Amino acid sequence: MSRSTLNRTVLATTGLLLAVGGALVLFGGLDLYSRLHLHPPTWWPLTSPHQPVVSTTSRTRWADRSWWWPAVIAALSLTVLAAAAWLAGQLRRSGPGTVHLPELRVRSRALEDVIETRTIELPEVSRVRTRLTGTPHSLRLHTTLHLHPDAAPAPALAAYRDGPLSDARTTLGRPDLESVIRLHLAGARRPTHSRRHLD
């Protein structure tokens, strides 16, 4: 799964959860269940404007336990740190923001997405991630390939070199585009890492 696909999945899932939670609060707060003559189950949260979102029983269940508040604070802190790390990862780029083609200028992430889309179609590849580094006039393409357990590295490299890499070099008009590839071979207890330069 490419980074952009993962980002869209995370954002879509988060948005869906927030939408569902907002709908539950809206239905209860506006007393829509009784107005629409709906009968939610007894365990359904927030069924009327007079019902709190979190019941007193739920709020005080573990209040007298010494581990409760440190656990809550630790969980919230980890959530904030994970969100901050994810945001920093989206903003941090070591390569050029755009690449100049003969007739236009294209964002590097768009080119990386195209290469990843072409690469993930290869039968040997289960996941892929690409990254362009360097300057607009001196690019280097880094690719990480996660292969299926029964895939052979040599055919996978050949398919990548003759397919997505060749297309990228043609599109960029740079037949000498340097490519660094890292292989992750599945199936072993500790994945094997192979780093190669493709000319």
QUIURGI-V700688 format. One record per residue. N is the residue number from 1. RES is the residue in three letters. SS is DSSP state (alpha for helix, beta for strand, coil for the rest). OMEGA is omega in degrees with one decimal (999 if undefined). D_CENTER is the distance of its C-alpha to the mean C-alpha in Angstrom with 2 decimals. Layout:
BEGIN
n=[N & N]
res=[RES & RES]
ss=[SS & SS]
omega=[OMEGA & OMEGA]
d_center=[D_CENTER & D_CENTER]
END
This chain:
BEGIN
n=[1 & 2 & 3 & 4 & 5 & 6 & 7 & 8 & 9 & 10 & 11 & 12 & 13 & 14 & 15 & 16 & 17 & 18 & 19 & 20 & 21 & 22 & 23 & 24 & 25 & 26 & 27 & 28 & 29 & 30 & 31 & 32 & 33 & 34 & 35 & 36 & 37 & 38 & 39 & 40 & 41 & 42 & 43 & 44 & 45 & 46 & 47 & 48 & 49 & 50 & 51 & 52 & 53 & 54 & 55 & 56 & 57 & 58 & 59 & 60 & 61 & 62 & 63 & 64 & 65 & 66 & 67 & 68 & 69 & 70 & 71 & 72 & 73 & 74 & 75 & 76 & 77 & 78 & 79 & 80 & 81 & 82 & 83 & 84 & 85 & 86 & 87 & 88 & 89 & 90 & 91 & 92 & 93 & 94 & 95 & 96 & 97 & 98 & 99 & 100 & 101 & 102 & 103 & 104 & 105 & 106 & 107 & 108 & 109 & 110 & 111 & 112 & 113 & 114 & 115 & 116 & 117 & 118 & 119 & 120 & 121 & 122 & 123 & 124 & 125 & 126 & 127 & 128 & 129 & 130 & 131 & 132 & 133 & 134 & 135 & 136 & 137 & 138 & 139 & 140 & 141 & 142 & 143 & 144 & 145 & 146 & 147 & 148 & 149 & 150 & 151 & 152 & 153 & 154 & 155 & 156 & 157 & 158 & 159 & 160 & 161 & 162 & 163 & 164 & 165 & 166 & 167 & 168 & 169 & 170 & 171 & 172 & 173 & 174 & 175 & 176 & 177 & 178 & 179 & 180 & 181 & 182 & 183 & 184 & 185 & 186 & 187 & 188 & 189 & 190 & 191 & 192 & 193 & 194 & 195 & 196 & 197 & 198 & 199]
res=[MET & SER & ARG & SER & THR & LEU & ASN & ARG & THR & VAL & LEU & ALA & THR & THR & GLY & LEU & LEU & LEU & ALA & VAL & GLY & GLY & ALA & LEU & VAL & LEU & PHE & GLY & GLY & LEU & ASP & LEU & TYR & SER & ARG & LEU & HIS & LEU & HIS & PRO & PRO & THR & TRP & TRP & PRO & LEU & THR & SER & PRO & HIS & GLN & PRO & VAL & VAL & SER & THR & THR & SER & ARG & THR & ARG & TRP & ALA & ASP & ARG & SER & TRP & TRP & TRP & PRO & ALA & VAL & ILE & ALA & ALA & LEU & SER & LEU & THR & VAL & LEU & ALA & ALA & ALA & ALA & TRP & LEU & ALA & GLY & GLN & LEU & ARG & ARG & SER & GLY & PRO & GLY & THR & VAL & HIS & LEU & PRO & GLU & LEU & ARG & VAL & ARG & SER & ARG & ALA & LEU & GLU & ASP & VAL & ILE & GLU & THR & ARG & THR & ILE & GLU & LEU & PRO & GLU & VAL & SER & ARG & VAL & ARG & THR & ARG & LEU & THR & GLY & THR & PRO & HIS & SER & LEU & ARG & LEU & HIS & THR & THR & LEU & HIS & LEU & HIS & PRO & ASP & ALA & ALA & PRO & ALA & PRO & ALA & LEU & ALA & ALA & TYR & ARG & ASP & GLY & PRO & LEU & SER & ASP & ALA & ARG & THR & THR & LEU & GLY & ARG & PRO & ASP & LEU & GLU & SER & VAL & ILE & ARG & LEU & HIS & LEU & ALA & GLY & ALA & ARG & ARG & PRO & THR & HIS & SER & ARG & ARG & HIS & LEU & ASP]
ss=[coil & coil & alpha & alpha & alpha & alpha & alpha & alpha & alpha & alpha & alpha & alpha & alpha & alpha & alpha & alpha & alpha & alpha & alpha & alpha & alpha & alpha & alpha & alpha & alpha & alpha & alpha & alpha & alpha & coil & coil & alpha & alpha & alpha & alpha & coil & coil & coil & coil & coil & coil & coil & coil & coil & coil & coil & coil & coil & coil & coil & coil & coil & coil & coil & coil & alpha & alpha & alpha & alpha & alpha & coil & coil & coil & coil & coil & coil & coil & alpha & alpha & alpha & alpha & alpha & alpha & alpha & alpha & alpha & alpha & alpha & alpha & alpha & alpha & alpha & alpha & alpha & alpha & alpha & alpha & alpha & alpha & alpha & alpha & coil & coil & coil & coil & coil & coil & beta & beta & beta & coil & coil & coil & coil & beta & beta & beta & alpha & alpha & alpha & alpha & alpha & alpha & alpha & alpha & alpha & alpha & alpha & alpha & alpha & coil & coil & coil & coil & beta & beta & beta & beta & beta & beta & beta & beta & beta & beta & beta & coil & coil & beta & beta & beta & beta & beta & beta & beta & beta & beta & beta & coil & coil & coil & coil & coil & alpha & alpha & alpha & alpha & alpha & alpha & alpha & alpha & alpha & alpha & alpha & alpha & alpha & alpha & alpha & alpha & alpha & alpha & alpha & alpha & coil & coil & coil & coil & coil & beta & beta & beta & beta & beta & beta & beta & beta & coil & coil & coil & coil & coil & coil & beta & beta & beta & beta & beta & beta & beta & coil]
omega=[-179.1 & -178.4 & -179.3 & 177.7 & 177.9 & 178.8 & 179.9 & 179.8 & 179.7 & -178.9 & 179.3 & 179.3 & 178.5 & 178.9 & 179.4 & 179.1 & 178.4 & 179.3 & 178.7 & 178.4 & 178.0 & 178.9 & 178.1 & 178.7 & -179.3 & -179.1 & -180.0 & -177.5 & 179.9 & 179.5 & -177.0 & 179.8 & -179.8 & 179.5 & -179.9 & 178.9 & 176.7 & -177.0 & 178.1 & 178.1 & -174.8 & -179.0 & -177.3 & -177.0 & 170.7 & -178.9 & 179.5 & -179.8 & -176.2 & -178.7 & 178.9 & 178.7 & 175.9 & -176.3 & 178.4 & 178.8 & -179.6 & -177.4 & -173.3 & -173.9 & -177.4 & -175.5 & -178.2 & 178.8 & -175.8 & -177.0 & -168.8 & -175.9 & 173.6 & 179.1 & 178.9 & -179.5 & 179.3 & -179.8 & 178.6 & 179.2 & 178.2 & 178.1 & 179.4 & 179.8 & 178.4 & 177.9 & 179.0 & 178.5 & 178.0 & 179.6 & 179.2 & 178.0 & 178.9 & -176.1 & -174.4 & 175.0 & 177.9 & -177.6 & -179.2 & 177.7 & 179.3 & 177.8 & -179.2 & 172.1 & -176.0 & -175.5 & -176.8 & 177.9 & -173.5 & 176.2 & -178.5 & -178.7 & 178.4 & 177.4 & 178.3 & 179.0 & 179.6 & 179.9 & 179.1 & 179.0 & 178.5 & -175.8 & -176.5 & 177.0 & 178.7 & -174.3 & -177.3 & -168.8 & 176.0 & 176.9 & -179.5 & 173.0 & -179.9 & 179.3 & 175.7 & 177.3 & -179.6 & 178.7 & 179.2 & -178.7 & 179.0 & -172.9 & 171.1 & -178.8 & 176.8 & -179.3 & 174.1 & -179.0 & 171.4 & -175.2 & 174.2 & -176.7 & -176.9 & -177.2 & 176.4 & -176.3 & -174.8 & 177.0 & 179.1 & 177.6 & -179.9 & -179.6 & 178.3 & -178.4 & -176.1 & -178.4 & -175.4 & -179.1 & 178.6 & 178.9 & 179.9 & 178.9 & 178.6 & -178.7 & -179.0 & -175.5 & -177.0 & 179.6 & 180.0 & 179.8 & -178.8 & -179.1 & 175.4 & -175.6 & 176.5 & -178.8 & 171.3 & -177.8 & -178.3 & 175.1 & 178.4 & 178.8 & 174.1 & -176.4 & 177.9 & 179.7 & 177.6 & -178.6 & -177.4 & 173.2 & 176.9 & 180.0 & 999]
d_center=[7.81 & 7.03 & 4.68 & 5.94 & 5.75 & 2.39 & 3.53 & 6.61 & 6.54 & 6.21 & 8.66 & 10.73 & 11.20 & 12.18 & 14.40 & 15.98 & 16.89 & 18.35 & 20.24 & 21.70 & 22.74 & 24.28 & 26.13 & 27.60 & 28.84 & 30.22 & 32.06 & 33.61 & 34.47 & 36.20 & 37.90 & 36.73 & 37.17 & 40.93 & 41.29 & 39.71 & 41.54 & 38.45 & 38.72 & 35.48 & 35.80 & 37.20 & 33.98 & 32.13 & 31.01 & 32.73 & 35.22 & 37.58 & 37.81 & 39.77 & 37.23 & 34.90 & 31.16 & 31.51 & 34.90 & 37.29 & 37.18 & 33.41 & 33.61 & 36.47 & 35.76 & 34.81 & 36.15 & 38.99 & 36.85 & 36.53 & 32.97 & 31.59 & 31.07 & 29.78 & 27.19 & 26.12 & 26.02 & 24.05 & 21.40 & 21.11 & 21.09 & 18.25 & 16.20 & 17.15 & 16.49 & 12.94 & 12.31 & 14.30 & 12.57 & 9.11 & 11.27 & 13.21 & 10.49 & 9.84 & 13.63 & 14.67 & 15.62 & 18.38 & 19.23 & 20.84 & 19.38 & 21.38 & 23.29 & 26.80 & 27.79 & 31.47 & 31.44 & 28.37 & 25.62 & 21.96 & 18.82 & 17.42 & 13.80 & 15.45 & 17.25 & 14.36 & 12.67 & 16.13 & 16.63 & 13.45 & 14.56 & 18.02 & 17.20 & 15.26 & 18.50 & 20.52 & 21.85 & 21.44 & 17.70 & 15.15 & 12.05 & 12.10 & 10.94 & 13.44 & 14.66 & 17.94 & 20.14 & 23.75 & 25.60 & 25.90 & 29.06 & 27.96 & 24.53 & 22.96 & 20.12 & 18.13 & 16.55 & 15.19 & 16.11 & 15.63 & 18.76 & 20.03 & 22.66 & 25.53 & 24.49 & 26.84 & 25.53 & 28.30 & 27.74 & 23.98 & 24.75 & 27.46 & 25.37 & 22.69 & 25.52 & 27.52 & 24.77 & 21.61 & 23.05 & 26.41 & 25.05 & 23.13 & 26.38 & 28.39 & 26.22 & 26.30 & 29.96 & 29.54 & 30.77 & 30.74 & 27.03 & 26.27 & 23.47 & 22.31 & 20.63 & 19.52 & 19.84 & 18.56 & 21.14 & 20.40 & 23.33 & 24.72 & 24.61 & 23.30 & 21.19 & 23.17 & 21.94 & 23.68 & 23.52 & 25.50 & 26.52 & 27.00 & 29.77]
END
